[in-house]
Amino acid sequence: MDYTKINANTIDRWVENGWKWGIPISHGQFIDAQNGNWSMLLTPTK
């Protein structure tokens, strides 16, 4: 069994259904992060 592929397919399906925690950042956000402008949210409830 290929658990990596199973997990990837599961996450892809969640994102297709609106799961925001799996959406990749944009190129602009990547460039901002390289320039030290970034933030992180570790949990949606705290």
VEXKE-232195 format. One record per atom (N, C-alpha, C): residue number from 1; x, y, z; atom name. Coordinates in Angstrom, 1 decimal. Layout:
N
+-----+--------+--------+--------+------+
:  nr :     xx :     yy :     zz : atom :
+-----+--------+--------+--------+------+
: NUM :      X :      Y :      Z :   CA :
...
+-----+--------+--------+--------+------+
***
This chain:
46
+-----+--------+--------+--------+------+
:  nr :     xx :     yy :     zz : atom :
+-----+--------+--------+--------+------+
:   1 :    0.8 :   -1.2 :    0.0 :    N :
:   1 :    0.0 :    0.0 :    0.0 :   CA :
:   1 :    0.9 :    1.2 :    0.0 :    C :
:   2 :    0.5 :    2.2 :   -0.8 :    N :
:   2 :    1.3 :    3.5 :   -0.9 :   CA :
:   2 :    0.6 :    4.5 :   -0.1 :    C :
:   3 :    1.0 :    4.6 :    1.2 :    N :
:   3 :    0.4 :    5.5 :    2.1 :   CA :
:   3 :    0.6 :    7.0 :    1.7 :    C :
:   4 :    1.8 :    7.3 :    1.2 :    N :
:   4 :    2.0 :    8.7 :    0.7 :   CA :
:   4 :    1.0 :    9.1 :   -0.3 :    C :
:   5 :    0.7 :    8.2 :   -1.3 :    N :
:   5 :   -0.2 :    8.6 :   -2.3 :   CA :
:   5 :   -1.6 :    8.7 :   -1.8 :    C :
:   6 :   -2.0 :    7.8 :   -0.8 :    N :
:   6 :   -3.3 :    7.8 :   -0.2 :   CA :
:   6 :   -3.5 :    9.1 :    0.5 :    C :
:   7 :   -2.4 :    9.5 :    1.3 :    N :
:   7 :   -2.5 :   10.8 :    2.1 :   CA :
:   7 :   -2.6 :   12.0 :    1.1 :    C :
:   8 :   -1.8 :   12.0 :    0.1 :    N :
:   8 :   -1.9 :   13.1 :   -0.9 :   CA :
:   8 :   -3.2 :   13.2 :   -1.5 :    C :
:   9 :   -3.8 :   12.1 :   -1.9 :    N :
:   9 :   -5.2 :   12.1 :   -2.5 :   CA :
:   9 :   -6.2 :   12.6 :   -1.5 :    C :
:  10 :   -6.1 :   12.2 :   -0.3 :    N :
:  10 :   -7.0 :   12.7 :    0.8 :   CA :
:  10 :   -6.9 :   14.2 :    1.0 :    C :
:  11 :   -5.7 :   14.7 :    1.1 :    N :
:  11 :   -5.5 :   16.1 :    1.3 :   CA :
:  11 :   -6.0 :   16.9 :    0.1 :    C :
:  12 :   -5.7 :   16.4 :   -1.1 :    N :
:  12 :   -6.2 :   17.1 :   -2.4 :   CA :
:  12 :   -7.7 :   17.1 :   -2.4 :    C :
:  13 :   -8.4 :   16.1 :   -2.0 :    N :
:  13 :   -9.9 :   16.0 :   -1.9 :   CA :
:  13 :  -10.4 :   17.0 :   -0.9 :    C :
:  14 :   -9.7 :   17.1 :    0.3 :    N :
:  14 :  -10.1 :   18.1 :    1.3 :   CA :
:  14 :  -10.0 :   19.5 :    0.8 :    C :
:  15 :   -8.9 :   19.8 :    0.1 :    N :
:  15 :   -8.7 :   21.2 :   -0.4 :   CA :
:  15 :   -9.8 :   21.5 :   -1.5 :    C :
:  16 :  -10.1 :   20.5 :   -2.4 :    N :
:  16 :  -11.2 :   20.7 :   -3.4 :   CA :
:  16 :  -12.5 :   21.0 :   -2.7 :    C :
:  17 :  -12.7 :   20.5 :   -1.5 :    N :
:  17 :  -13.9 :   20.7 :   -0.8 :   CA :
:  17 :  -13.9 :   21.9 :    0.1 :    C :
:  18 :  -12.8 :   22.8 :    0.0 :    N :
:  18 :  -12.7 :   24.0 :    0.7 :   CA :
:  18 :  -11.9 :   24.0 :    2.0 :    C :
:  19 :  -11.1 :   23.0 :    2.2 :    N :
:  19 :  -10.3 :   22.9 :    3.4 :   CA :
:  19 :   -9.1 :   23.9 :    3.3 :    C :
:  20 :   -9.2 :   25.0 :    4.0 :    N :
:  20 :   -8.2 :   26.1 :    3.8 :   CA :
:  20 :   -6.8 :   25.8 :    4.3 :    C :
:  21 :   -6.6 :   24.8 :    5.2 :    N :
:  21 :   -5.3 :   24.5 :    5.7 :   CA :
:  21 :   -4.4 :   23.8 :    4.8 :    C :
:  22 :   -4.9 :   23.4 :    3.6 :    N :
:  22 :   -4.1 :   22.7 :    2.6 :   CA :
:  22 :   -3.8 :   23.5 :    1.4 :    C :
:  23 :   -4.3 :   24.8 :    1.3 :    N :
:  23 :   -4.1 :   25.6 :    0.2 :   CA :
:  23 :   -2.7 :   26.2 :    0.1 :    C :
:  24 :   -2.0 :   26.0 :   -1.0 :    N :
:  24 :   -0.6 :   26.5 :   -1.1 :   CA :
:  24 :   -0.6 :   28.0 :   -1.1 :    C :
:  25 :    0.5 :   28.6 :   -0.7 :    N :
:  25 :    0.6 :   30.0 :   -0.7 :   CA :
:  25 :    0.9 :   30.5 :   -2.1 :    C :
:  26 :    0.6 :   31.8 :   -2.4 :    N :
:  26 :    0.8 :   32.3 :   -3.7 :   CA :
:  26 :    2.3 :   32.6 :   -3.9 :    C :
:  27 :    2.7 :   32.9 :   -5.2 :    N :
:  27 :    4.0 :   33.3 :   -5.5 :   CA :
:  27 :    4.4 :   34.6 :   -4.7 :    C :
:  28 :    3.4 :   35.5 :   -4.7 :    N :
:  28 :    3.7 :   36.8 :   -4.0 :   CA :
:  28 :    3.9 :   36.6 :   -2.5 :    C :
:  29 :    3.2 :   35.7 :   -1.9 :    N :
:  29 :    3.4 :   35.4 :   -0.5 :   CA :
:  29 :    4.8 :   34.7 :   -0.3 :    C :
:  30 :    5.2 :   33.9 :   -1.2 :    N :
:  30 :    6.5 :   33.3 :   -1.2 :   CA :
:  30 :    7.6 :   34.3 :   -1.2 :    C :
:  31 :    7.5 :   35.3 :   -2.1 :    N :
:  31 :    8.5 :   36.4 :   -2.3 :   CA :
:  31 :    8.5 :   37.2 :   -1.0 :    C :
:  32 :    7.3 :   37.5 :   -0.5 :    N :
:  32 :    7.2 :   38.3 :    0.8 :   CA :
:  32 :    7.9 :   37.6 :    1.9 :    C :
:  33 :    7.7 :   36.3 :    2.0 :    N :
:  33 :    8.4 :   35.5 :    3.1 :   CA :
:  33 :    9.9 :   35.5 :    2.9 :    C :
:  34 :   10.4 :   35.4 :    1.7 :    N :
:  34 :   11.8 :   35.5 :    1.4 :   CA :
:  34 :   12.4 :   36.8 :    1.9 :    C :
:  35 :   11.6 :   37.8 :    1.9 :    N :
:  35 :   12.0 :   39.2 :    2.3 :   CA :
:  35 :   11.7 :   39.4 :    3.8 :    C :
:  36 :   11.3 :   38.4 :    4.5 :    N :
:  36 :   11.1 :   38.5 :    5.9 :   CA :
:  36 :    9.7 :   38.9 :    6.4 :    C :
:  37 :    8.8 :   39.1 :    5.4 :    N :
:  37 :    7.4 :   39.5 :    5.7 :   CA :
:  37 :    6.5 :   38.2 :    5.7 :    C :
:  38 :    6.3 :   37.6 :    6.8 :    N :
:  38 :    5.5 :   36.4 :    6.9 :   CA :
:  38 :    4.9 :   36.2 :    8.3 :    C :
:  39 :    3.9 :   35.4 :    8.3 :    N :
:  39 :    3.2 :   35.1 :    9.6 :   CA :
:  39 :    2.8 :   33.7 :    9.6 :    C :
:  40 :    2.4 :   33.1 :   10.7 :    N :
:  40 :    2.0 :   31.8 :   10.8 :   CA :
:  40 :    0.9 :   31.6 :   11.8 :    C :
:  41 :   -0.1 :   30.8 :   11.5 :    N :
:  41 :   -1.2 :   30.5 :   12.3 :   CA :
:  41 :   -1.2 :   29.0 :   12.6 :    C :
:  42 :   -1.0 :   28.7 :   13.9 :    N :
:  42 :   -0.8 :   27.3 :   14.2 :   CA :
:  42 :   -2.1 :   26.5 :   14.5 :    C :
:  43 :   -3.1 :   27.2 :   14.9 :    N :
:  43 :   -4.4 :   26.6 :   15.2 :   CA :
:  43 :   -5.5 :   27.6 :   14.9 :    C :
:  44 :   -6.6 :   27.2 :   14.4 :    N :
:  44 :   -7.7 :   28.1 :   14.1 :   CA :
:  44 :   -8.5 :   28.5 :   15.4 :    C :
:  45 :   -8.2 :   27.9 :   16.5 :    N :
:  45 :   -9.0 :   28.2 :   17.7 :   CA :
:  45 :   -8.2 :   28.9 :   18.8 :    C :
:  46 :   -6.9 :   29.2 :   18.6 :    N :
:  46 :   -6.2 :   29.9 :   19.7 :   CA :
:  46 :   -5.4 :   31.1 :   19.1 :    C :
+-----+--------+--------+--------+------+
***
